[in-house]
Amino acid sequence: MEWDVISYRHRILAFAILVVCTSVAGARSATDPVNKGLRFNSPGVLDLAERSQGVADGNAVPAGELAASDAEAIFATPAQHEMTSLVFSDEVYGCRKPSHQCSLEHERALIAASAGSVKREGKRLIVVPAGGVPIEFIDWKQPTTKTADGDSEEHWYLGRLPGSGYQRVEVDFGQDSPGNFLISPQSGKVAFVHNGDDIAVPSPDGRLLVTFNVLNSPLSVRVGALDAAGPRMVVQCQASDRDMKLTPVFKGWHDNSAFDLVVEIGAQSKAMQRLAIRLAARGEDWTLAASDAARLAAIGLLCRQH
C-alpha cells in the first residue's frame, strides 16, 4: 500500500459527509448540518500541500550543472528542516506544560496585539483582512458512530509571519497532523500548508515558501510566493518515477531566492547515491542546478515555472 493512501487528503474519502463551500469563507452544506467554516479544500484556497497541482502547466525550468564547490558545501551542510520549518502552536505559545487553557491565554495575547484584525468568538476564529470579507474558522467535532469514525478540527491563531506579514492559523486535525492557513492581510486570499509530514520553510525575507513531503512518492517540491495580493504557486517540481525511493533533505535557503536540497536515491546503505540540488530565482526566471546532470535525468525530476 502506498503512503499516499494514508495522506490527509485521502482520509476525507472515508467520511460520509461532503462539505460544499460557496465562498472562500466557507458555507453550510445541504448535506452537512455543521458549518465547518474555511477548510483546506474550500474554493479559493491555494493548497500548497497538493502535490500534483500544476505539474503539467508552465514553462520548464532549465537544468544545469552545479559548481563542484557549491555541491560540496550543500552535501556538508546539516539538514535544516527541524530548525526552520513552520513550528506548531505548542512551540509558538511556549507553555511550560501544554494545555488547552494555556494555549487560550497565549492566543488571547496574540489576538489583542492584532489591532482588531483577528477575533475569537467561542469556537469561531475570525480573521478580518484589510480588503475582502472576514474569514471564519470553526472548531468542530464529529462523534464516532457505528458506521463512521469520529473526527474534529480545532484552530489556533499564531500571529503574523515575519516578512510577508501573513496571518497564520493552525488547524489541528482529529485524525491527522496539523496544517497552517496563511492569509494575506490585504486581500484575504489564503494558502494552506500541511506541516506535519510535510516540510514548509519560508525564505529569510518571508516572501517565498518551499514545501515538500518526505514520505510520499513521487518526489514533489513546491514553491509558493506570499505576495501582498495573495499567495500564488511559482514553481513545482516532480519526479517521473513513482517506484524509485527518493528522499529529499532540506539544506536551507541559500539566500532570499534560492534554496538547497540533497536527494537521497535508494534505501539507506553504503550504496545509496546522493544528488545536490539548488533551485534559484534570478529576477522572474528560475533555474535548477544539480551536482550530477546524468543522475538528475535518471530520477526524472522536472520543474515548471508558473
N, C-alpha and C positions, 0 to 999 in steps of 0.2 A: 504493500500500500504506500502510495507516495505521501510525502509530508504535506503536500497541498491539501489533502483530504481533511486534515485537521486544522487548516488555517481558519482565521476568524471569519473569512468571507463565506466559506463553505458550511460553517456551522449554522448559518442563517437558514440553509435549506432544510434543516431539521425542525424548524419552527413551523407551527401550524398557522401562525399569524403573519401576514404580509403587510408592512406599513407602506401606504401610498401617500407620499407627501406632495402638496400642491404649491409649496413655496420654499425658498431657501430656509425659512424659519421652521418648517415642518407644519404638518396639519393632521387632523384626526381622520383616520381611515374609516371607510364604510364597514370594513370587516374587523376592525380593531377598536374596541371601545376605549382604549387607553391612548391618550395623546402622549407620544414619546418625544415630541419636540424635534430639534435638529439632530440628525444622525449621520454617520459616515456615508450612507448611501442615499441621502436626501438629494433631490435635484439641486444643481448649482454648486455642490461641494466638490472640490478638486481632491480626489482620493489619491494621494501620493504613495499609498501602500498598494495600489492596484498595479501589479507587476506587468500586465500585458498592455497597459494603456499607451496608445500612440506609438507602439514599436514600429509599425509599418508606415507611419507618416513622417514627414520631414525630410531634410537633406542629410545624407550620410556624412558623418564626421570623419575627415581624413585621418588615417592612421600612419604613424611613422615610427622611427627607431628612437628609443630613449638613450640619451648620452650615458655612457658606462658609469661615469661618476655619479650621475643622478640615480641610476639604478642601484648602485652600491649603497648610496645614502638611504634610499627607500627601504631596501632589504634590512638595513641596520637599525632603522627607526622602530621603537617599540609600538605595539598595537595601541591605538589611541581611543577606540570607541568607548571604553568604560569610563574614560575621563571627560569626554567631550560630548557624548550623546545627550539628548534631552533627558533630564532626570525626572524621577517620579515625585508625586506630591509629598510623600513622606520625607524625601530629601530636601525639597523646597521649604517645607514647613519647619523641618528641624526639630520635631518633637522628640524629647528625650525618650519617651515611651509612646510610640504611635497609638493614637486613639481617635475615635470619631469626634469627641469633644475638643481635643487639642487641635485637630485639623480645622474644625469650625472656627476656633478662635483665631488661628493664623489666617484663614481665608477672610475672615471679617476685617482684619487689619489691612489686607491687600485690597479688598473692596473699598474700604474707607479712603485708601490712597489713590483710587482710580478716578477721582474728580467727577463722580456721577456717571461714568461710562459703564459701570457694572453694578448690578444689584442682585441680592438674594431674597427671594420670597418663598420661604419654606423649601419645597422640593424643586423650585424653579430658579434657575440661574440665568439672568438676562444680561446680555451684552448689547450696549447701545452705541453703534458706530456714528461717526460724525455725519455720514450720508447713508441713505438706505434705511431699512426698517430694523427695529430691535430683533435680536436673535435669541431664541429661547431654548435652553437646555433643560430637560426634565428628568429628575430621578424617578425611576420606576422599578417595580419588582413584579415578576410574573411567577406565581407559585407553581410548584410541581403538581402535576395531575397524574391520573392513571395512564394517560396517553401521551404526555409530553413532559420533558424535563423543565424545571424552572429556570428562570434567567433574570437578570437585572442590569441596570446601568445607573451609575452614580457619578456626578460631575463635581469637579473642584476647580475653582479659579486660581491660577498660578501667576498672575501678573503679566507683565509685558516682556517679550523677547528683546534682548539688547540689540541695538542697531535698527532693526526694522520697526520696532515698537508694536509688533503684532500682539494682540491679546492671546493668552494661552489658557485653554480649558482642558483639563484631563478628564477622560471618561474611563471609569473602572467598570469593565465588563464582568458579569457574573460568571461567565464560562470562558473567559479569555484574558490575556494580559492587557494592560491599559493602552490607550491611544491618546493622542492630543489633537484638539481642534486649534488651528491657528487662524486668527481673524484679523483682517485688515481694519485698523481703527478708523480709516477714512471711508472706504467703500462698504465695509461689512462683508466682503466676499471671504469665503472660508476654504481652507485646506485641511485635510486630515492626514495624520501620520500614525502608524501603528508602531509605537516604540517599546514593544515587548520583545518578540523575537527579531524585530527589525532594528537596524541601526539608523538613527536620524540625527545628523550632525549639522548645525548651522555653520556657515563660514565665519571667520573672525569678525567681519563687519555686519553679520546678521542678515545680509541681503540674499544669500543663496542657502539652500539646504539640500544635502545629499542624503539619500535613504536607500537601504538595500536590506535584503533578508539573508541571514547566514545559514539557513537550514534548507529552504525550498529550492528546487531546481525547476527550470533552468536559471542560471545566474542572471540577475536583473539588477541594474543600478539606475536610479532616477535622480535628476537634479531639478529642483523647483526654485523659482525666483519669488521672493517675498516683496513684491512691489507695492507702492502706495495705492495703485489702482486695484490691487488684488493679486492673489497668488496665481502663478502660471507654470506649466511644465516647460522647461527649456531644453533638456537633454534626457534621452532614455537609451540605455544600453542593455542588450540581451544576448546571451549565448544561444547558439542554434541547437546545441546538443543537450537534450534533456537527461540523458543517461550518464554523461560524464560527471564525475564528482568534482565540483569546483567550489572552493571555499574562499570567499572574499575576506580579507583582513584589512581594516581601515588603518592607514598610516598617518592620517591627519591632513589638514588643509595646508598646502604649501604657501599660499597667500590668499587674498580675498577672492580669487577667481580660478584657483587650481587646487586639486586635491590628489592624494596618492593612495593607491591600493596595492596589495600583493594578493594575487590569486594563487591559491594552493591547488594543484592539479593532482587528483588521485587521493587515496587514503593516506593517513599519517604513517610514513615509513621512510627509510633511508632513500627509497626510490622516488619519493614524492618530488614533483617538479614545482618550481615557483616562478611566477611571472610578475615583474614590477610594472605598474601602470600609472601614468599621470594623465588626468583629464583636465584640460585647461581652456579657459575662455580668454581670448585676446580681442578686445573690442566686442563685436557682435558674433564673432565666429569662434567655434570650439575646435580643439584638436585632441587627438588621442595618441599617446606615445607609449611604447612598450619596450621592455628590455630584450625581447626576442620576437621579431616580426613573424617568424615561422610558427612559433608556439601560439602567438595571438591568433593567427589564421586557423590553427588546428582546433582551438576551442570555439571558433566561430563567433567571437564577440563583436557585435555590430552596434555602433552608436548612431543615433539620429538626433539632429538638432531641430527644434520646433520654432 
